[in-house]
Amino acid sequence: MNFTIKNEQIEQFNESESYSFPKYTSQLINWANQNAQGTRPVVVGQMSELFPEFMASTSDITIDAWKEWYLERYPDAFDKATQKIYSQVQNLREAIQYIDEEMVKHWVMDLVIDKTFNGLYVQKSILAALAQKTGKAYRLATPSEESKGIDGFVGSVPYSIKPDTYKTMGRLSETIDVKMIYYTKTKTGLKVEVED
């Protein structure tokens, strides 16, 4: 049997009340949070561990019980996360006044020309270096392979190449079913981490 459950139904089943955010505000707060890292486990705890622990600790599985259980363990988490994120919101508020049409045009050109070239050049460099270390040939991916998240091959092994910041970008919904290569740009070059 196949079926779907809409977000509204999930909220209804789970007794949660969703806050109604004005248009664009949730996106901006999310963006600020990505920079501020206000909801990282060090600030609010590791939810994938905490929620199962809560579920195992009680038979009162309600949103109110979860909130009470959580706040006993992390009484300052909401305030700490809020301050980190709100500080970044203030930074965004200040920066947005400088954005005009000309700046947007420069941003688009930088993305399409500079970042594309640099990104593809980095991919080629990493694949070539890995091929040299393993004694195998390399090639960049075809467009149809790219659509599957593959950036290139070393020997017959497909790889996806991402900056190390990709690991922390939880907002990404894509699933890449190939070996990963992560890189960090340094003053002297690239630090590369190849998945086993």
Accessible surface in RSA format (square Angstrom, percent):
REM  Atomic radii and reference values for relative SASA: ProtOr
REM  Chains: A
REM  Algorithm: Lee & Richards
REM  Probe-radius: 1.40
REM  Slices: 20
REM RES _ NUM      All-atoms   Total-Side   Main-Chain    Non-polar    All polar
REM                ABS   REL    ABS   REL    ABS   REL    ABS   REL    ABS   REL
RES MET A   1   212.07 109.8 129.31  85.6  82.76 197.0 118.18 100.5  93.89 124.4
RES ASN A   2   151.78 104.7 121.33 117.3  30.45  73.3  36.28  87.3 115.50 111.6
RES PHE A   3   145.24  72.7 109.15  67.6  36.09  93.9 119.19  72.3  26.05  74.6
RES THR A   4   125.37  89.2 101.16 102.6  24.22  57.7  79.29 106.5  46.09  69.7
RES ILE A   5    80.01  45.5  57.17  42.6  22.85  55.1  57.40  41.3  22.61  61.4
RES LYS A   6   141.22  68.9 134.58  82.6   6.64  15.8  84.56  76.1  56.66  60.4
RES ASN A   7   106.73  73.6 101.41  98.0   5.32  12.8  15.80  38.0  90.93  87.9
RES GLU A   8   120.60  69.2 114.40  86.5   6.21  14.8  65.65 127.0  54.96  44.9
RES GLN A   9    72.83  40.7  72.49  53.0   0.34   0.8  17.72  37.7  55.10  41.8
RES ILE A  10    75.19  42.8  74.53  55.5   0.67   1.6  75.19  54.1   0.00   0.0
RES GLU A  11    58.29  33.5  57.61  43.6   0.67   1.6  17.79  34.4  40.50  33.1
RES GLN A  12   138.80  77.6 114.07  83.4  24.73  58.9  43.98  93.6  94.82  71.9
RES PHE A  13   135.11  67.6 106.36  65.9  28.75  74.8 111.83  67.8  23.28  66.6
RES ASN A  14    85.58  59.0  75.99  73.4   9.59  23.1  20.81  50.1  64.77  62.6
RES GLU A  15    98.01  56.3  76.11  57.6  21.90  52.1  44.53  86.1  53.48  43.7
RES SER A  16    37.79  31.9  26.78  35.7  11.01  25.4  21.33  45.4  16.45  23.1
RES GLU A  17   169.12  97.1 135.78 102.7  33.34  79.4  53.98 104.4 115.14  94.0
RES SER A  18    77.45  65.4  41.79  55.8  35.66  82.2  23.06  49.1  54.39  76.2
RES TYR A  19   157.00  73.3 137.99  78.5  19.01  49.5 100.01  75.2  57.00  70.3
RES SER A  20   101.92  86.1  78.96 105.4  22.96  52.9  49.83 106.1  52.09  73.0
RES PHE A  21   100.78  50.4  75.32  46.7  25.46  66.2  75.57  45.8  25.21  72.1
RES PRO A  22    89.16  65.0  75.27  68.6  13.88  50.5  87.03  71.9   2.13  13.2
RES LYS A  23   161.65  78.9 133.43  81.9  28.21  67.2  90.37  81.3  71.28  75.9
RES TYR A  24   136.87  63.9 129.09  73.4   7.78  20.2  96.59  72.6  40.28  49.7
RES THR A  25    44.85  31.9  43.92  44.5   0.92   2.2  44.83  60.2   0.02   0.0
RES SER A  26    56.20  47.5  53.62  71.6   2.58   5.9  21.41  45.6  34.79  48.7
RES GLN A  27   122.41  68.5 113.56  83.0   8.85  21.1  50.61 107.7  71.80  54.5
RES LEU A  28    75.02  41.8  74.83  53.5   0.19   0.5  75.02  52.7   0.00   0.0
RES ILE A  29    72.44  41.2  72.44  54.0   0.00   0.0  72.44  52.2   0.00   0.0
RES ASN A  30    70.49  48.6  66.17  63.9   4.32  10.4  17.99  43.3  52.50  50.7
RES TRP A  31   123.27  49.5 122.71  59.4   0.56   1.3 101.94  54.4  21.33  34.6
RES ALA A  32     0.00   0.0   0.00   0.0   0.00   0.0   0.00   0.0   0.00   0.0
RES ASN A  33    25.38  17.5  24.68  23.8   0.70   1.7   2.43   5.9  22.95  22.2
RES GLN A  34    62.91  35.2  40.78  29.8  22.13  52.7  36.83  78.4  26.08  19.8
RES ASN A  35    84.07  58.0  54.84  53.0  29.23  70.4  14.33  34.5  69.73  67.4
RES ALA A  36    19.14  17.6   3.34   5.2  15.80  35.9  11.39  16.0   7.75  20.5
RES GLN A  37    83.92  46.9  79.74  58.3   4.18  10.0  14.16  30.1  69.76  52.9
RES GLY A  38     0.00   0.0   0.00   N/A   0.00   0.0   0.00   0.0   0.00   0.0
RES THR A  39    72.10  51.3  57.05  57.8  15.05  35.9  41.45  55.7  30.65  46.3
RES ARG A  40    88.32  37.1  86.86  44.3   1.46   3.5  27.89  38.1  60.42  36.6
RES PRO A  41    64.10  46.7  57.01  52.0   7.09  25.8  57.37  47.4   6.73  41.8
RES VAL A  42   138.45  91.1 103.25  93.5  35.20  84.8 112.66  97.9  25.79  69.9
RES VAL A  43    18.81  12.4  11.32  10.2   7.50  18.1  13.88  12.1   4.93  13.4
RES VAL A  44    16.74  11.0  16.74  15.2   0.00   0.0  16.74  14.5   0.00   0.0
RES GLY A  45     3.95   4.9   0.00   N/A   3.95   4.9   1.74   4.8   2.21   4.9
RES GLN A  46    71.97  40.2  68.21  49.9   3.75   8.9  18.64  39.7  53.32  40.4
RES MET A  47    77.34  40.1  73.99  49.0   3.35   8.0  64.91  55.2  12.43  16.5
RES SER A  48    80.70  68.2  54.90  73.3  25.80  59.4  55.56 118.3  25.14  35.2
RES GLU A  49   119.60  68.7 110.43  83.5   9.17  21.8  42.01  81.3  77.60  63.4
RES LEU A  50    17.81   9.9  17.81  12.7   0.00   0.0  17.81  12.5   0.00   0.0
RES PHE A  51    82.06  41.1  82.06  50.8   0.00   0.0  82.06  49.7   0.00   0.0
RES PRO A  52    72.95  53.2  65.09  59.3   7.86  28.6  68.98  57.0   3.97  24.7
RES GLU A  53    93.34  53.6  84.50  63.9   8.84  21.1  38.83  75.1  54.51  44.5
RES PHE A  54     1.58   0.8   1.58   1.0   0.00   0.0   1.58   1.0   0.00   0.0
RES MET A  55    85.23  44.1  73.31  48.5  11.92  28.4  73.39  62.4  11.84  15.7
RES ALA A  56    94.81  87.2  51.77  79.9  43.05  97.9  63.66  89.7  31.15  82.5
RES SER A  57    67.43  57.0  26.49  35.4  40.94  94.3  37.05  78.9  30.37  42.6
RES THR A  58    46.14  32.8  26.26  26.6  19.88  47.4  23.62  31.7  22.51  34.0
RES SER A  59   115.70  97.8  83.22 111.1  32.47  74.8  52.99 112.8  62.71  87.9
RES ASP A  60    76.08  53.3  69.68  69.4   6.40  15.1  31.69  74.6  44.39  44.3
RES ILE A  61    77.57  44.1  56.04  41.7  21.54  51.9  56.04  40.4  21.54  58.4
RES THR A  62    44.44  31.6  39.42  40.0   5.02  12.0  40.86  54.9   3.58   5.4
RES ILE A  63    66.92  38.1  60.64  45.2   6.28  15.1  64.20  46.2   2.72   7.4
RES ASP A  64   107.56  75.3 101.81 101.3   5.75  13.6  31.47  74.1  76.09  75.9
RES ALA A  65    16.30  15.0   7.94  12.3   8.36  19.0  13.06  18.4   3.24   8.6
RES TRP A  66    51.45  20.6  51.45  24.9   0.00   0.0  24.71  13.2  26.74  43.4
RES LYS A  67   117.22  57.2 113.89  69.9   3.33   7.9  59.73  53.8  57.49  61.2
RES GLU A  68   111.35  63.9 104.54  79.1   6.81  16.2  36.59  70.8  74.76  61.0
RES TRP A  69    21.56   8.7  19.04   9.2   2.52   5.9  20.72  11.0   0.84   1.4
RES TYR A  70    11.11   5.2  11.11   6.3   0.00   0.0   9.99   7.5   1.12   1.4
RES LEU A  71    53.31  29.7  49.53  35.4   3.78   9.5  49.88  35.0   3.42   9.2
RES GLU A  72   117.74  67.6  83.42  63.1  34.32  81.7  45.86  88.7  71.88  58.7
RES ARG A  73   103.07  43.3  75.94  38.7  27.13  64.6  34.57  47.2  68.50  41.5
RES TYR A  74    67.24  31.4  63.78  36.3   3.46   9.0  37.54  28.2  29.71  36.6
RES PRO A  75    91.07  66.4  70.33  64.1  20.74  75.4  71.58  59.1  19.49 121.1
RES ASP A  76    77.76  54.5  76.82  76.5   0.94   2.2  12.08  28.4  65.68  65.5
RES ALA A  77     3.01   2.8   0.20   0.3   2.80   6.4   1.54   2.2   1.46   3.9
RES PHE A  78   106.48  53.3 104.70  64.8   1.79   4.7 106.36  64.5   0.12   0.3
RES ASP A  79    99.28  69.5  97.64  97.2   1.64   3.9  24.85  58.5  74.44  74.2
RES LYS A  80   118.85  58.0 112.67  69.1   6.18  14.7  65.71  59.1  53.14  56.6
RES ALA A  81     8.27   7.6   8.27  12.8   0.00   0.0   8.27  11.6   0.00   0.0
RES THR A  82    73.56  52.3  69.07  70.0   4.49  10.7  49.59  66.6  23.97  36.2
RES GLN A  83   119.08  66.6 115.49  84.4   3.58   8.5  45.57  97.0  73.50  55.7
RES LYS A  84    88.88  43.4  79.38  48.7   9.51  22.6  35.27  31.7  53.61  57.1
RES ILE A  85    22.87  13.0  22.87  17.0   0.00   0.0  22.87  16.5   0.00   0.0
RES TYR A  86   108.77  50.8 107.24  61.0   1.52   4.0  80.61  60.6  28.16  34.7
RES SER A  87    62.35  52.7  55.89  74.6   6.46  14.9  28.84  61.4  33.51  46.9
RES GLN A  88    36.69  20.5  36.02  26.3   0.67   1.6   0.81   1.7  35.88  27.2
RES VAL A  89    28.56  18.8  28.28  25.6   0.28   0.7  28.28  24.6   0.28   0.8
RES GLN A  90    75.77  42.4  70.71  51.7   5.06  12.0  26.70  56.8  49.07  37.2
RES ASN A  91    79.47  54.8  73.64  71.2   5.83  14.0  18.63  44.8  60.84  58.8
RES LEU A  92    26.33  14.7  24.87  17.8   1.46   3.7  25.26  17.7   1.07   2.9
RES ARG A  93   138.61  58.2 126.64  64.6  11.97  28.5  64.33  87.9  74.28  45.0
RES GLU A  94   108.49  62.3 102.98  77.9   5.51  13.1  27.72  53.6  80.77  65.9
RES ALA A  95    49.35  45.4  45.46  70.2   3.89   8.9  47.67  67.1   1.68   4.5
RES ILE A  96   100.56  57.2  94.27  70.2   6.29  15.2  94.77  68.2   5.79  15.7
RES GLN A  97   124.62  69.7  86.25  63.0  38.38  91.4  38.71  82.4  85.91  65.2
RES TYR A  98   138.57  64.7 125.35  71.3  13.22  34.4  95.62  71.9  42.95  52.9
RES ILE A  99    86.65  49.3  64.13  47.8  22.52  54.3  64.26  46.3  22.38  60.7
RES ASP A 100    84.92  59.5  76.08  75.7   8.84  20.9  41.80  98.4  43.12  43.0
RES GLU A 101   154.87  88.9 143.22 108.3  11.65  27.7  60.43 116.9  94.44  77.1
RES GLU A 102   100.68  57.8  96.97  73.4   3.71   8.8  45.50  88.0  55.18  45.1
RES MET A 103    87.94  45.5  84.33  55.8   3.61   8.6  72.14  61.3  15.79  20.9
RES VAL A 104    71.33  46.9  69.99  63.4   1.34   3.2  71.33  62.0   0.00   0.0
RES LYS A 105   124.23  60.6 119.20  73.1   5.03  12.0  66.81  60.1  57.43  61.2
RES HIS A 106   100.33  54.8  96.74  67.2   3.59   9.2  69.98  72.1  30.36  35.3
RES TRP A 107   156.76  62.9 150.98  73.1   5.78  13.6 125.70  67.0  31.06  50.4
RES VAL A 108    67.30  44.3  67.30  60.9   0.00   0.0  67.30  58.5   0.00   0.0
RES MET A 109    96.49  50.0  94.12  62.3   2.38   5.7  87.14  74.1   9.36  12.4
RES ASP A 110    44.57  31.2  42.76  42.6   1.81   4.3  17.41  41.0  27.16  27.1
RES LEU A 111    81.17  45.2  80.96  57.9   0.21   0.5  80.97  56.9   0.20   0.5
RES VAL A 112    85.19  56.1  77.29  70.0   7.90  19.0  79.59  69.2   5.59  15.2
RES ILE A 113   112.60  64.1 108.26  80.7   4.34  10.5 110.19  79.4   2.41   6.5
RES ASP A 114    70.83  49.6  67.33  67.0   3.50   8.3  16.48  38.8  54.35  54.2
RES LYS A 115   118.24  57.7 109.79  67.4   8.45  20.1  83.15  74.8  35.08  37.4
RES THR A 116    67.10  47.7  58.02  58.8   9.08  21.6  49.14  66.0  17.96  27.1
RES PHE A 117   132.90  66.5 127.71  79.1   5.19  13.5 132.00  80.0   0.90   2.6
RES ASN A 118    67.72  46.7  66.57  64.3   1.15   2.8  10.29  24.8  57.43  55.5
RES GLY A 119    25.84  31.9   0.00   N/A  25.84  31.9  24.08  66.1   1.76   4.0
RES LEU A 120    83.45  46.5  81.65  58.4   1.80   4.5  82.53  58.0   0.92   2.5
RES TYR A 121   133.70  62.4 129.33  73.6   4.37  11.4  86.30  64.9  47.40  58.4
RES VAL A 122    12.77   8.4  12.35  11.2   0.43   1.0  12.77  11.1   0.00   0.0
RES GLN A 123    28.10  15.7  28.10  20.5   0.00   0.0   2.01   4.3  26.09  19.8
RES LYS A 124   101.09  49.3 101.09  62.0   0.00   0.0  43.96  39.6  57.13  60.9
RES SER A 125    42.80  36.2  31.56  42.1  11.24  25.9  29.01  61.8  13.80  19.3
RES ILE A 126     5.31   3.0   2.19   1.6   3.12   7.5   4.33   3.1   0.98   2.6
RES LEU A 127     0.00   0.0   0.00   0.0   0.00   0.0   0.00   0.0   0.00   0.0
RES ALA A 128    35.17  32.3  30.04  46.4   5.13  11.7  30.34  42.7   4.83  12.8
RES ALA A 129    47.09  43.3  42.45  65.5   4.64  10.6  46.22  65.1   0.87   2.3
RES LEU A 130    23.96  13.3  20.90  15.0   3.06   7.7  22.67  15.9   1.29   3.5
RES ALA A 131     5.50   5.1   5.03   7.8   0.47   1.1   5.04   7.1   0.46   1.2
RES GLN A 132   154.87  86.6 127.21  93.0  27.66  65.9  44.84  95.4 110.03  83.5
RES LYS A 133   171.61  83.7 132.15  81.1  39.47  94.0  88.27  79.5  83.34  88.8
RES THR A 134    67.79  48.2  39.54  40.1  28.25  67.3  48.58  65.3  19.20  29.0
RES GLY A 135    71.85  88.6   0.00   N/A  71.85  88.6  37.48 102.9  34.37  77.0
RES LYS A 136   111.20  54.2  95.68  58.7  15.52  36.9  56.56  50.9  54.64  58.2
RES ALA A 137    82.46  75.8  65.01 100.3  17.46  39.7  74.46 104.9   8.00  21.2
RES TYR A 138    77.82  36.3  55.74  31.7  22.08  57.5  39.05  29.3  38.77  47.8
RES ARG A 139   106.96  44.9 102.98  52.5   3.98   9.5  63.39  86.6  43.57  26.4
RES LEU A 140    75.06  41.8  61.20  43.8  13.86  34.8  61.20  43.0  13.86  37.3
RES ALA A 141    12.81  11.8   0.00   0.0  12.81  29.1   0.17   0.2  12.65  33.5
RES THR A 142    60.82  43.3  57.45  58.2   3.37   8.0  58.86  79.1   1.96   3.0
RES PRO A 143   112.74  82.2 105.59  96.3   7.15  26.0 106.60  88.0   6.15  38.2
RES SER A 144    72.01  60.8  64.11  85.6   7.89  18.2  49.72 105.9  22.28  31.2
RES GLU A 145    28.22  16.2  28.22  21.3   0.00   0.0  11.31  21.9  16.91  13.8
RES GLU A 146    88.34  50.7  72.97  55.2  15.37  36.6  19.79  38.3  68.55  56.0
RES SER A 147    96.15  81.3  52.06  69.5  44.10 101.6  52.04 110.8  44.12  61.8
RES LYS A 148   140.13  68.4 120.76  74.1  19.37  46.1  82.36  74.1  57.76  61.5
RES GLY A 149    15.77  19.5   0.00   N/A  15.77  19.5  13.83  38.0   1.94   4.4
RES ILE A 150    15.54   8.8  15.29  11.4   0.25   0.6  15.29  11.0   0.25   0.7
RES ASP A 151    19.33  13.5  17.44  17.4   1.89   4.5   0.45   1.1  18.88  18.8
RES GLY A 152     0.00   0.0   0.00   N/A   0.00   0.0   0.00   0.0   0.00   0.0
RES PHE A 153    27.67  13.8  27.67  17.1   0.00   0.0  27.67  16.8   0.00   0.0
RES VAL A 154     4.91   3.2   3.52   3.2   1.39   3.4   3.52   3.1   1.39   3.8
RES GLY A 155    35.50  43.8   0.00   N/A  35.50  43.8  19.73  54.1  15.77  35.3
RES SER A 156   102.59  86.7  78.21 104.4  24.37  56.1  51.57 109.8  51.01  71.5
RES VAL A 157    43.37  28.5  42.35  38.3   1.02   2.5  43.37  37.7   0.00   0.0
RES PRO A 158    38.34  27.9  38.34  34.9   0.00   0.0  38.34  31.7   0.00   0.0
RES TYR A 159    19.38   9.0  19.38  11.0   0.00   0.0   0.00   0.0  19.38  23.9
RES SER A 160     0.00   0.0   0.00   0.0   0.00   0.0   0.00   0.0   0.00   0.0
RES ILE A 161     5.43   3.1   0.12   0.1   5.31  12.8   0.12   0.1   5.31  14.4
RES LYS A 162    39.40  19.2  39.40  24.2   0.00   0.0   6.92   6.2  32.47  34.6
RES PRO A 163    53.41  38.9  53.41  48.7   0.00   0.0  53.41  44.1   0.00   0.0
RES ASP A 164    51.53  36.1  47.26  47.0   4.27  10.1  12.21  28.7  39.33  39.2
RES THR A 165    82.30  58.5  78.23  79.3   4.07   9.7  71.18  95.6  11.12  16.8
RES TYR A 166    36.95  17.2  32.59  18.5   4.36  11.3  28.61  21.5   8.34  10.3
RES LYS A 167   107.54  52.5  70.09  43.0  37.45  89.2  51.49  46.3  56.05  59.7
RES THR A 168    81.24  57.8  50.04  50.7  31.20  74.4  45.07  60.5  36.17  54.7
RES MET A 169    55.46  28.7  45.93  30.4   9.53  22.7  41.29  35.1  14.18  18.8
RES GLY A 170    76.63  94.5   0.00   N/A  76.63  94.5  46.40 127.3  30.23  67.7
RES ARG A 171   127.66  53.6  87.89  44.8  39.76  94.7  43.69  59.7  83.96  50.9
RES LEU A 172    65.63  36.6  45.31  32.4  20.32  51.1  46.56  32.7  19.08  51.3
RES SER A 173   113.49  95.9  79.55 106.2  33.94  78.2  52.44 111.7  61.05  85.5
RES GLU A 174    90.44  51.9  64.02  48.4  26.41  62.9  37.44  72.4  52.99  43.3
RES THR A 175   111.59  79.4  82.53  83.7  29.06  69.3  55.96  75.2  55.62  84.1
RES ILE A 176    27.37  15.6   5.03   3.7  22.34  53.9   5.03   3.6  22.34  60.6
RES ASP A 177   127.35  89.2  93.65  93.2  33.70  79.7  42.55 100.1  84.80  84.6
RES VAL A 178    28.31  18.6  11.84  10.7  16.47  39.7  21.75  18.9   6.55  17.8
RES LYS A 179    74.86  36.5  72.50  44.5   2.36   5.6  49.44  44.5  25.41  27.1
RES MET A 180    14.38   7.4  14.38   9.5   0.00   0.0  12.50  10.6   1.87   2.5
RES ILE A 181     0.00   0.0   0.00   0.0   0.00   0.0   0.00   0.0   0.00   0.0
RES TYR A 182    33.73  15.7  33.07  18.8   0.66   1.7  11.85   8.9  21.88  27.0
RES TYR A 183    24.22  11.3  22.73  12.9   1.49   3.9   5.76   4.3  18.46  22.8
RES THR A 184    42.45  30.2  40.91  41.5   1.54   3.7  32.53  43.7   9.92  15.0
RES LYS A 185   123.18  60.1  99.39  61.0  23.79  56.6  64.77  58.3  58.41  62.2
RES THR A 186    54.25  38.6  30.81  31.2  23.44  55.9  38.27  51.4  15.99  24.2
RES LYS A 187   215.85 105.3 170.65 104.7  45.21 107.6 123.02 110.7  92.83  98.9
RES THR A 188   135.71  96.5  97.45  98.8  38.27  91.2  81.71 109.7  54.01  81.6
RES GLY A 189    35.34  43.6   0.00   N/A  35.34  43.6  31.92  87.6   3.42   7.7
RES LEU A 190    61.72  34.4  30.36  21.7  31.37  78.9  30.69  21.6  31.03  83.5
RES LYS A 191   135.66  66.2 129.23  79.3   6.43  15.3  77.91  70.1  57.75  61.5
RES VAL A 192    68.05  44.8  32.11  29.1  35.93  86.6  33.00  28.7  35.04  95.0
RES GLU A 193    91.73  52.7  86.85  65.7   4.89  11.6  41.68  80.6  50.05  40.9
RES VAL A 194    52.25  34.4  32.58  29.5  19.68  47.4  32.58  28.3  19.68  53.4
RES GLU A 195    79.04  45.4  69.06  52.2   9.99  23.8  32.82  63.5  46.23  37.7
RES ASP A 196   158.28 110.9 119.28 118.7  39.00  92.2  56.50 133.0 101.78 101.5
END  Absolute sums over single chains surface
CHAIN  1 A    14970.2      12503.3       2466.9       8729.1       6241.1
END  Absolute sums over all chains
TOTAL         14970.2      12503.3       2466.9       8729.1       6241.1
